[in-house]
Amino acid sequence: MMENIESWARTAYGYRGIRLDYIFRENSELPAAGDPGFLQADDGSCAIEEELVRRAAHTGAAVFRRNNQKFWIMLHAVTHETDAYNHVRQFAPSLNGRAAYFALFAQYRGRGHFTNERQAAVRVLATLHWNGKARGFTWNTFISRLIGAFNDLELNGDPRSDANKVDVLLEKTVGDSSLSNGRSHITGDAVLRSNFQGAIDYLTTQVLAAGNDNTQRRNQQLAAFTRGGGGRGGDGRNGGHCQGNGATNRLQSNRRNGGGGRGGRGREGRGGRGHGRGISAVHDGRADQEETKEDSDDGRGAGAGMSRRRCNNRDDD
């Protein structure tokens, strides 16, 4: 978070075109009398923006007050509804961006924070290993965590040399037998022995060549799942379930005279194996129903005809 705040301030400008990182300049006082003067840095390379950041006043000027309030608005937007806001909310009434920044600095960059962050990086290095067998743990993930731990150590005052980083890299990959030759090559190469990024690049080519980065294996499993397997047709009465490697297909139940279910869907759309007369039985049942309906209609028609004849006979009588 602190990095984002500082990066924004170094690219944002306040009232009178002053870059806002001058708000959290460590020394709030103006340069001493012995200063070489405006745009007169010792090396002659001082830019106008840097001079404004170095010389803009912090007190007794409306310019600073307006810019300090603008910086507070930014800090409020970043920290509001987060735990960090508890450290700066006291400065909300005065809109004091400078005071709020240093409160955050003490919390997130103080000695206690550095100690905790360093200990977390040490724990990562102690538990991190690569053997190429852990599911879902890719080579890229391993390298990312390793580099991140070294970066955290450096940010917290414990930098490691490239030679030490290479030693750790070789130690953490000893569980992968496919990298034995690669580790031996790095150990015997004077350049790679003290080039952490070069050693990473070399082992990465070895991992990819061996197909042991877990990424290819996961893609193959996904492709196999997508293709699915051939189904087996159901063979019980009144239908059942069609089983297969790719999916479970439901068989239609026969309405009458149960029979075998339909064959399941096969690999890549090809028909699976099935047997029985489930569908025929359904059609036969439908045919029987149609015949029964016709007979019933004929019966109703005949009954109506007999009733009419009886009425006519009575009238004749």
C-alpha positions as CSV (number, residue, x, y, z in Angstrom):
1,M,0.0,0.0,0.0
2,M,2.8,2.5,0.9
3,E,4.4,1.9,-2.5
4,N,1.1,2.7,-4.3
5,I,0.7,5.9,-2.3
6,E,4.2,7.1,-2.9
7,S,4.0,6.2,-6.6
8,W,0.8,8.2,-7.0
9,A,2.2,11.2,-5.2
10,R,5.3,11.2,-7.5
11,T,3.1,11.5,-10.6
12,A,0.4,13.8,-9.2
13,Y,0.5,17.6,-9.1
14,G,-1.2,20.0,-6.7
15,Y,-1.8,23.7,-6.5
16,R,0.9,25.8,-8.3
17,G,2.1,22.7,-10.2
18,I,4.1,21.3,-7.3
19,R,4.5,17.5,-7.3
20,L,2.7,16.1,-4.3
21,D,5.5,13.9,-2.9
22,Y,6.9,17.1,-1.3
23,I,4.1,16.7,1.3
24,F,6.0,13.8,2.9
25,R,9.4,15.2,2.4
26,E,11.4,14.1,5.5
27,N,12.7,17.6,6.3
28,S,10.0,20.2,6.4
29,E,12.4,23.1,6.7
30,L,13.7,25.0,3.7
31,P,17.3,24.4,2.5
32,A,20.0,25.9,4.7
33,A,21.8,29.1,3.9
34,G,24.7,27.2,2.5
35,D,22.6,25.6,-0.2
36,P,24.1,26.1,-3.7
37,G,20.9,27.8,-4.8
38,F,17.9,27.1,-7.1
39,L,18.8,24.7,-9.9
40,Q,22.4,24.7,-8.7
41,A,22.8,21.2,-7.5
42,D,26.4,20.0,-6.9
43,D,26.3,17.7,-10.0
44,G,24.4,20.2,-12.1
45,S,21.6,17.7,-12.9
46,C,18.8,19.1,-10.8
47,A,15.4,19.4,-12.6
48,I,12.8,22.1,-11.9
49,E,10.3,19.4,-10.5
50,E,12.9,18.1,-8.1
51,E,13.8,21.6,-7.0
52,L,10.2,22.4,-6.2
53,V,9.9,19.2,-4.2
54,R,13.0,20.1,-2.3
55,R,12.2,23.8,-1.7
56,A,8.4,24.2,-1.5
57,A,7.4,25.4,2.0
58,H,5.5,23.3,4.5
59,T,4.3,26.0,6.8
60,G,2.9,29.5,6.7
61,A,1.6,29.3,3.2
62,A,-1.8,28.7,1.6
63,V,-0.2,26.6,-1.1
64,F,0.9,23.9,1.3
65,R,-2.5,23.9,3.1
66,R,-4.4,23.3,-0.1
67,N,-1.9,20.6,-1.3
68,N,-1.9,18.9,2.1
69,Q,-5.7,18.7,2.0
70,K,-5.6,17.2,-1.5
71,F,-3.1,14.6,-0.3
72,W,-5.4,13.7,2.6
73,I,-8.3,13.2,0.2
74,M,-6.2,10.7,-1.7
75,L,-5.2,8.9,1.5
76,H,-8.8,8.7,2.7
77,A,-9.9,7.2,-0.6
78,V,-7.1,4.5,-0.3
79,T,-7.6,3.6,3.3
80,H,-11.3,4.1,3.9
81,E,-13.2,0.8,4.9
82,T,-9.8,-0.9,5.5
83,D,-7.9,-1.6,8.7
84,A,-5.4,1.1,7.7
85,Y,-8.1,3.8,8.2
86,N,-7.9,3.3,12.0
87,H,-4.4,4.7,11.9
88,V,-5.4,7.9,10.0
89,R,-9.0,8.7,10.9
90,Q,-7.8,11.1,13.7
91,F,-6.5,13.4,11.0
92,A,-9.9,13.6,9.1
93,P,-11.1,16.8,10.8
94,S,-7.9,18.7,10.0
95,L,-7.4,17.1,6.6
96,N,-3.8,16.7,7.5
97,G,-2.3,14.4,4.8
98,R,1.3,14.7,5.9
99,A,0.5,13.6,9.5
100,A,-1.7,10.7,8.1
101,Y,1.1,9.6,5.9
102,F,3.7,9.3,8.7
103,A,1.1,7.5,10.9
104,L,0.8,4.9,8.1
105,F,4.6,4.8,7.7
106,A,5.1,4.0,11.3
107,Q,2.6,1.2,11.2
108,Y,3.6,-0.4,7.9
109,R,7.2,0.4,7.7
110,G,8.2,0.6,11.3
111,R,10.7,-1.7,13.0
112,G,7.9,-4.1,14.1
113,H,6.5,-4.4,10.6
114,F,10.0,-5.1,9.1
115,T,10.6,-7.8,11.7
116,N,7.3,-9.6,11.0
117,E,7.8,-9.4,7.2
118,R,11.3,-10.7,7.4
119,Q,10.2,-13.6,9.6
120,A,7.5,-14.5,7.1
121,A,10.1,-14.5,4.2
122,V,12.4,-16.8,6.3
123,R,9.5,-19.2,6.9
124,V,8.7,-19.3,3.2
125,L,12.3,-20.3,2.4
126,A,12.3,-22.9,5.1
127,T,9.2,-24.7,3.8
128,L,9.5,-24.1,0.1
129,H,10.6,-27.2,-2.0
130,W,10.2,-28.5,-5.6
131,N,9.9,-32.1,-6.5
132,G,7.6,-31.9,-9.6
133,K,5.0,-34.1,-8.0
134,A,2.7,-31.8,-6.0
135,R,-0.7,-31.4,-7.8
136,G,-1.5,-27.8,-8.8
137,F,2.0,-26.6,-7.8
138,T,3.7,-25.4,-10.9
139,W,7.4,-24.5,-11.5
140,N,6.3,-20.9,-12.1
141,T,4.6,-20.8,-8.8
142,F,7.7,-22.2,-7.1
143,I,10.0,-19.7,-8.7
144,S,7.7,-16.8,-8.0
145,R,7.5,-17.6,-4.3
146,L,11.3,-18.1,-4.1
147,I,12.0,-14.7,-5.7
148,G,9.3,-13.0,-3.6
149,A,10.9,-14.3,-0.4
150,F,14.4,-13.0,-1.4
151,N,12.8,-9.6,-2.3
152,D,11.1,-9.3,1.0
153,L,14.4,-10.1,2.8
154,E,16.1,-7.4,0.9
155,L,13.4,-4.8,1.6
156,N,13.7,-5.6,5.3
157,G,17.5,-5.1,5.5
158,D,18.6,-8.7,4.9
159,P,19.8,-8.9,1.3
160,R,21.3,-12.1,-0.1
161,S,24.0,-12.4,-2.6
162,D,23.4,-14.1,-6.0
163,A,25.7,-17.0,-5.0
164,N,23.6,-17.6,-1.8
165,K,20.4,-17.5,-3.8
166,V,21.8,-20.1,-6.3
167,D,22.7,-22.3,-3.4
168,V,19.2,-22.1,-2.0
169,L,17.7,-22.8,-5.5
170,L,19.8,-25.9,-5.9
171,E,18.9,-27.1,-2.4
172,K,15.2,-26.6,-2.9
173,T,15.1,-28.6,-6.2
174,V,17.0,-31.6,-5.0
175,G,13.7,-33.6,-4.8
176,D,13.3,-33.6,-8.5
177,S,15.6,-36.3,-10.0
178,S,15.0,-35.0,-13.5
179,L,17.1,-31.9,-12.6
180,S,20.1,-33.7,-11.4
181,N,22.1,-33.0,-14.5
182,G,21.0,-29.4,-14.5
183,R,22.1,-28.9,-10.9
184,S,25.5,-30.5,-11.6
185,H,25.9,-28.2,-14.6
186,I,25.2,-25.1,-12.6
187,T,27.5,-26.2,-9.8
188,G,30.4,-26.6,-12.3
189,D,29.7,-23.3,-14.2
190,A,31.5,-20.3,-12.7
191,V,29.1,-17.9,-14.3
192,L,25.8,-19.6,-13.4
193,R,27.1,-20.3,-9.9
194,S,26.9,-16.6,-9.1
195,N,24.0,-15.6,-11.4
196,F,20.6,-16.3,-9.8
197,Q,18.5,-15.4,-12.8
198,G,20.7,-17.3,-15.1
199,A,20.5,-20.4,-12.9
200,I,16.7,-20.1,-12.9
201,D,16.5,-19.8,-16.7
202,Y,18.7,-22.8,-17.1
203,L,16.7,-25.0,-14.8
204,T,13.5,-23.8,-16.4
205,T,14.6,-25.2,-19.7
206,Q,15.4,-28.5,-18.0
207,V,11.9,-28.6,-16.4
208,L,10.1,-27.9,-19.6
209,A,12.2,-30.4,-21.5
210,A,11.3,-33.1,-19.0
211,G,7.6,-32.1,-19.1
212,N,7.7,-32.0,-15.3
213,D,6.2,-28.5,-14.6
214,N,2.7,-29.9,-13.8
215,T,1.2,-27.5,-16.3
216,Q,1.3,-30.0,-19.2
217,R,0.0,-32.8,-17.0
218,R,-3.0,-30.6,-15.9
219,N,-3.8,-29.7,-19.5
220,Q,-3.8,-33.3,-20.5
221,Q,-6.2,-34.3,-17.7
222,L,-8.5,-31.5,-18.6
223,A,-8.5,-32.6,-22.3
224,A,-9.3,-36.2,-21.3
225,F,-12.2,-35.0,-19.1
226,T,-13.6,-32.9,-21.9
227,R,-13.5,-35.7,-24.4
228,G,-15.2,-38.1,-22.1
229,G,-15.5,-41.9,-22.4
230,G,-17.8,-44.2,-24.3
231,G,-21.1,-45.1,-22.5
232,R,-22.5,-48.6,-21.9
233,G,-26.1,-49.2,-22.7
234,G,-28.5,-50.0,-19.9
235,D,-29.9,-53.5,-19.9
236,G,-32.4,-53.6,-17.0
237,R,-36.2,-53.6,-17.1
238,N,-37.9,-50.2,-17.1
239,G,-34.6,-48.5,-18.1
240,G,-31.7,-47.6,-15.9
241,H,-28.6,-45.4,-16.0
242,C,-26.0,-45.5,-18.8
243,Q,-22.6,-45.4,-17.4
244,G,-19.4,-44.0,-19.0
245,N,-16.1,-42.4,-18.2
246,G,-17.1,-39.0,-19.5
247,A,-20.7,-38.5,-18.1
248,T,-23.7,-40.3,-16.8
249,N,-26.5,-40.5,-19.3
250,R,-30.1,-41.1,-18.3
251,L,-32.0,-43.8,-20.1
252,Q,-35.7,-43.4,-20.8
253,S,-37.9,-45.7,-18.9
254,N,-40.2,-48.0,-20.9
255,R,-43.9,-47.3,-20.4
256,R,-45.0,-50.9,-21.0
257,N,-43.4,-54.3,-21.3
258,G,-40.0,-52.9,-20.0
259,G,-36.9,-53.5,-22.1
260,G,-33.3,-52.5,-22.3
261,G,-32.3,-48.8,-22.4
262,R,-30.7,-47.0,-25.3
263,G,-27.0,-47.2,-25.8
264,G,-25.0,-44.4,-24.2
265,R,-23.2,-41.7,-26.1
266,G,-19.7,-42.8,-27.1
267,R,-16.3,-41.0,-27.3
268,E,-16.4,-37.8,-29.4
269,G,-20.0,-38.3,-30.4
270,R,-19.8,-42.0,-31.5
271,G,-22.6,-44.2,-30.4
272,G,-22.1,-46.4,-27.4
273,R,-23.1,-50.0,-27.1
274,G,-26.6,-50.9,-26.0
275,H,-29.1,-53.7,-26.3
276,G,-32.7,-54.4,-25.6
277,R,-35.9,-53.2,-27.1
278,G,-36.7,-50.3,-24.8
279,I,-37.6,-48.0,-27.7
280,S,-39.6,-50.6,-29.5
281,A,-41.5,-51.5,-26.4
282,V,-42.4,-47.8,-26.0
283,H,-43.7,-47.7,-29.5
284,D,-45.6,-50.9,-29.1
285,G,-47.1,-49.6,-25.9
286,R,-48.2,-46.4,-27.7
287,A,-49.6,-48.5,-30.5
288,D,-51.6,-50.6,-28.0
289,Q,-52.9,-47.4,-26.5
290,E,-54.0,-46.1,-29.9
291,E,-55.8,-49.4,-30.7
292,T,-57.5,-49.3,-27.3
293,K,-58.6,-45.7,-27.9
294,E,-60.1,-46.6,-31.3
295,D,-61.9,-49.6,-29.8
296,S,-63.3,-47.3,-27.1
297,D,-64.4,-44.8,-29.7
298,D,-66.1,-47.5,-31.7
299,G,-67.8,-48.7,-28.6
300,R,-69.1,-45.3,-27.8
301,G,-70.4,-44.9,-31.3
302,A,-72.1,-48.3,-31.3
303,G,-73.8,-47.6,-28.0
304,A,-75.1,-44.3,-29.3
305,G,-76.5,-46.0,-32.3
306,M,-78.3,-48.6,-30.2
307,S,-79.9,-45.9,-28.0
308,R,-81.3,-44.1,-31.1
309,R,-82.8,-47.3,-32.5
310,R,-84.6,-48.1,-29.2
311,C,-86.1,-44.6,-29.1
312,N,-87.3,-44.9,-32.7
313,N,-89.0,-48.3,-31.9
314,R,-90.9,-46.8,-29.0
315,D,-92.2,-44.0,-31.2
316,D,-93.4,-46.6,-33.7
317,D,-95.2,-48.5,-31.1
